[in-house]
Amino acid sequence: MKRLLRLPEVLSRAGVSRSYVYDGVKTGKFPKPVKITERTSAWIESEVQEWIDQRIAERDSGPDAELTRDEESETERAA
């Protein structure tokens, strides 16, 4: 069963601003919302999670991936 997320939950999970979400929808860089009623929209939870997972994959496979992993290790050691 698919779950729908309202904007505050999308912002919280994705860690981005409202303007980033709507700009991303316009440019195809963020999932499109589903119209629930005339004045209400929501996002499909799995699509938002997939967007988040793609950002993580890009980070982990990019040219700075090794540096990022080293920084994470240092942070874990400091904790």
C-alpha positions in Angstrom: 0.0 0.0 0.0 1.3 3.4 -0.9 1.5 6.1 1.7 1.1 9.8 1.0 3.1 12.5 2.7 2.0 16.1 3.2 4.5 19.0 2.6 5.7 19.4 6.2 6.7 15.7 6.3 8.3 15.9 2.9 10.4 18.9 4.0 11.4 17.1 7.2 12.4 13.9 5.5 14.2 15.5 2.6 15.8 18.2 4.6 15.1 20.8 1.9 13.1 24.0 1.7 9.6 24.5 0.4 11.0 26.6 -2.6 13.5 23.8 -3.4 10.7 21.2 -3.5 8.5 23.3 -5.9 11.4 24.4 -8.1 12.5 20.7 -8.2 9.1 19.6 -9.3 9.1 22.2 -12.1 12.5 21.1 -13.3 11.9 17.4 -12.8 14.6 17.1 -10.1 12.1 16.3 -7.3 9.0 14.0 -7.4 5.7 15.5 -8.5 2.9 15.7 -5.9 -0.4 13.9 -6.3 -3.5 16.1 -6.1 -5.7 14.9 -3.3 -8.4 17.6 -3.4 -8.8 20.9 -5.2 -6.5 22.6 -2.6 -4.5 19.7 -1.2 -1.4 17.9 -2.6 0.8 15.1 -1.2 3.8 13.1 -2.3 4.1 9.4 -2.6 6.4 8.3 0.3 8.3 5.7 -1.8 9.1 8.4 -4.5 10.4 10.8 -1.8 12.5 8.0 -0.3 13.9 7.1 -3.7 14.9 10.7 -4.2 16.7 10.7 -0.9 18.4 7.3 -1.7 19.6 8.7 -5.0 21.2 11.7 -3.3 23.0 9.3 -1.0 24.1 7.1 -3.9 25.4 10.2 -5.8 27.4 11.2 -2.7 28.8 7.7 -2.2 29.8 7.3 -5.9 31.1 10.8 -6.6 34.7 12.0 -6.9 34.7 13.0 -3.2 33.2 9.7 -2.0 36.4 8.5 -0.3 36.8 11.9 1.4 33.2 11.8 2.6 33.7 8.3 4.1 36.8 9.4 5.9 35.0 12.4 7.3 32.2 10.1 8.5 34.7 7.8 10.2 36.3 10.8 12.0 32.9 12.0 13.2 32.1 8.5 14.5 35.4 8.3 16.4 34.9 11.7 17.9 31.4 10.7 19.3 
